[in-house]
Amino acid sequence: MIRIIDGAAARLLFAGVALAALITPSLAQDANFAKKTITVYIGNTAGGSYDLYGRVVARYLGKYVPGTPTVIATNMPGAGTLRAANYIYEVAPKDGTAIGIVTETLAVEQATGNPAVQFDAAKFNWVGRIASSNNIHIQWHTAKAQSIDDVKKIETPVAAAGAGNISEVVPKLLNATIGTKFKIVSGFPASAEGMLAMERGEVDGTTGSWAAIRIGKKQWLEEKKIKIILQDVPERSADLPDVPALGELGDNEADKQLLRLYASGGAIGRAFIAPPNMPAANLKALQDGFLAMTKDPEMIAEMQKANLDLEYAPPEKLAEEVKKTLSTPKSVTDRAKELLAR
């Protein structure tokens, strides 16, 4: 039956058709990663927490992304993980087939003028965080300095993984603020190589993730081969109640503000970034898949067995943390630049 409609009804009909024309393409372009490969770029070498978490995500994420793509992990160390961050920002494909896990101080490095930064942290897309983090500073059991107070009196060589890495930045800032005598030996690719140098006696200490050390160096803890002298968090964690927190150090408010800036990275933790300017549907597919992955019973069991923390945070929370860091008072970031000679 043919139905005749009046002019007003016709206008409504045509408006509806026009709206449908706008909506239909976006539905037609729903993400589908079938027969594609997603690469997880890990900004550190094998053995540390970045690597552990990066490879866990690579094993499980594909199950929850439309089209069940293959997911592989590849290490891209350098410049305290900033090499990988720069690659993801500038070079990596922007179709959802490249994500990465890099330093939690991504925004701090930008705010404080790290010359290795070639990105705008506010423009990264965030996929999600799999766990918060707690970086710890450790000393080998034969080192003369066995506490932060000792390091104020004794020159202490420590292995560091580059100008963008907390292992170099925090000792520099502590030397300048509270008078520690860390002697920074830079150039190590990542924490694994730094720990090996410490074990060999080439340095007295280094920095690493509490999660990675608790798992990968469990024997060191049991045999008291290392002493944890500092944790880079605002307040002492429940796991390490007797270890000073970076956020509690500082002899005046200016020093406290500066050190708190670098203690704030735990909120970003082991989070995954994607390039800017991605198709919205592809990004949402990754974000939704990431969240679903964190509820996978098999993955949860694997992480529990490995004693790995699982503490998801959504993309919007991570973006807000970056925004907060980038709005740090200029007086604080200028002082950091001065102390870090940037």
N, C-alpha and C positions, 0 to 999 in steps of 0.2 A: 504494500500500500504506500502510495506517495502522499506525504504530508506537506502541506504548504504552510510556511511560517511567515509571520509578519516581519517588518524591518527591524524592530527591536530585538526580536528573537534571533533573527539572522545575525545581528551584530554580536549577540551573546555567543552564538554558535561559532562564528568566525574567531572571536576572542579565545574561546575554548580550544579551537584547533591550533591557534597561534601558540597558546600556552603549552599545549601538548607537544608542539614542535620543538619548543625550548627544552621541555623536560625529557623527551624521548632520547635525544642523543646522549645525555648524561647517563641514562639508564643503560643505553646500548654500549657505553664505554666502561661499564663496570670492570674492575680489574680482573684479569685472568692471567696467572703466571704459568700456565701449562707449557711444558717443554722448555721452560726458561731455567736459568741457574742464577741464584742469588749468592753473591759473595759477601761474606762477613770479614771485613778488614780489621785485624787486631793490631793496635798500635804498639805492641810490645813483642818481645821474643817469647818463645815457649817457656812454660813453667810457672809464670806468675798468675795472679788472679785475673788479669785482663784476658790472658790466654785460656784459663780454665773456664771462665764464664762465656767467652766468645765461642768456644767449641761446644759447650752445652747447648747454647742457642742454635748453633749450626746443626746440631743433631736433631732438634725437635721442631724448630720453627716451620719447616716446610710442610708438616702435617696440617698446619692450621692456616695456610695461605691459599687462596683460591687457585686451583690448578695443581696443587701439591708439587711445587717446583723442587728441584735439587738445590740444596744449600751447602756451600762449602766454606771453610774457614781458611784464611791465609794471613800470615804474619807480615806486617809492614812496619818494622821498628824504625826509629830515628827521631831526633829532636824532641825527646821526651813525649813521644806519640803524636807530636804535631805534624810530622811528615804525613801520617795517615789522615789526620784531620784536614790538612791542606788538599790532599788528593781527593778526598770525598767531596769537599766543597767545590773544587775547581775542575776536576778531571773526570771523576766517576760518572757513569751513566745516571741520568735523573729519571729513570723509569721504574725505580723500586728494586732493581737488581743489584744494588750496592748499598750496604749499610756498614757501620763500623762501631768499634768500642775504643775510645780514646780517653785521655786524661780527664779526670773529674774537675780539674782546674781550667778547663777550656776557656771559660769566660774570664777568669782571673788573669790568665796569660794575655788576653786581649786588653783588658782594662789596665794592666800594668805595663803595656808596651813591649811585650816580648817580640823581638825582631823576626822570629821564626813564624809568627802568626800571619797567615795570608787569607784570613777568613773573617767574616762577621758572625760571631757566635749566635747572635739574635736571629740570624737567617737560616740556621740549620733547622731541619725538621727532626723531631724527636720521635723515636719508635716506642721507647719505654725503658724503664730501669728494672733490672732483674734483682739487684741488691744494693743496699747502701754500702759504704766502705769505711774502713778504718786503717789508715796507713800507720805503721809503727816504725820507730827507729830502734835498731838493735845493735848491741855490742858483743863481740866474741868474748867468750869467758876468760881468755888470757889478756884481754885489753886492760890497760891501767884504769881507764875511766869506766865506771860501772853505773853512772847516774848522770843526769843533766848537771847537777852541782859539780860532779867531778870534771865534766867537760869545760866548766868555767875556769878550771885550774890547770888542766892537762891538755896539750895539743893532741887532737884526736883525728887521724886520717879516716875519711869515710868515702865509700864508693857512691858515685852519683851518675844518673842516667841522662844528663843533658839539661840545658837551661830551662826547658819547659816542664821538667819533672820535679815533683815535690821533694825527691831525694836530694836535689841540689838547692832548690829555692828555700826550703825551710831552714837548713843549716846556715845558709847565708844570712837570712833574716835574724836568726837567733844570735849569730855572731855580732850583728849590728845593734841588736836591741838589748839582750840580756847578758852579753859579754862571753858567750861560749867561745871555745877555741877549736871549732871544727876545721880541719884541713880538708877541703873538698877535692877529691880526685875524680874528675869528670871524664866523660867519654864512654862509659859502659853502655851497651845497647839497652839493657833493662835490668830489673832487680835480680834475675837469676844469675847473671854474670857478676853482679856486685856481691851477691852472697857467696859465690864461689871464690872470689878474690878475698873476702873476709875469712873464709874457711882455710885458705892457703896462707893466711897471715900477711897478705899484701896490704891490707887496710884493717883498721880496728872494728869498723862497723859499716852499716848501710841501712837502707830503708826498704820496706816491702809491705805488702798487704797482710793484715792479720789473718784474713781468711786463707790466703795462700800458704803462709808460714805454718799456721795451725794444722794444715793438711799435709803439705809437701815436706815440711821440716819438723814433723811431729817428734821425731827422735831427738832433735836438738833440744826441744822443750823438755822432754822426759829426762834427758841426760844433763840438763842445765848447761848446755853448750853456749847458750846466748842469754843476754839480759836485755829485756825490753826497757828502754829508758824514757820513751815519749810516745804518745799517740796523737795523731793529727786530727783531733775532733774537738768540738766546743766544750764538751764535758766528758768526764771519764766514763768509759763504757762499763756495762755490768760484767763483761768478761775480764776486764783489766782494772779493777777498782783501786789498785795500789800504784798504778802507773800515771804520772802527770799527764794532763791533757794540754794541747797547744793553746786552747782557748782560755786557760787559767794563768798563762804566763804573761809577763810584762810588768815593768816597774812603774809605768804611768799609763794614762788613758790613751795617749797617742800610740804607744807600743802595743797595748792591748787591742786597739782597733785594727792595727795592721796584722797582728797574729790571728785574730778572729777571722779575718778575711780568708786566710789560708786554711783555717780550721773548718770552713763552711763546705768544703768540697764533698763531704760525706753524703750530703743530701742528693747530689748528682750521682755519686757512686759509680757503679758499673752499669752505665746507661748506654743506649745505642742510638747513634745519630744516622740521619739520612741526608742526602744533598738537598739544597734549597731548590725551589721552583719545580717540585714534583707534581704530577697529576694528582689531584685530590683523592680520586678513587684508589689509586695505587698506594698512596700513603695510608689511607684508612684501612686498606686490606692488610698492610704490614702491622699497623697498630693494633687492629682487632685480633690478628693472628698471634701477635706477641702476647697480648693479654690472655688469650685462650691457652697458649702454650704454658704459661705460668701456673695453670691449673691442671696440667697433665699429670696424672698419678704416677706414670712411669718416670717422668722427669723429676718430680718431687722426690720419689724414692731414691733416684740416682744421686740427687744433690744431698739428701739426708745421709746417705751412705758415705758420701765423700766429705761430709761435715761442711758443706757449702751453704751459706745463708741464702735465703730466698725472701726478698722484700720488695715486691713490685711497687713502682710509682708510675703514674700515668704521664703521658706526654705534656699535658698542660701544666702539671706541677714542675716538671723539669724546665719548661720554657719560662715559668715564673721565677724560678731560682736564677736562671741566666739573666733575666731582666733585672732582678734585684742586685746581682753582682755588678752588672754593667752600670748601675746607677750609684755605685759606691762613691762617697764624697771624693772630690778631686784631690783634696789634701792628703787623703790616705793613699790613693793610687800614685800620686806624684812622689810621695815618700818611698813607696815601694820601688818605683822606677829609679829613684836616686840610689837607694841601697843596693839594688840589683844591677846598677850601672847600665840602665837601659835608656 
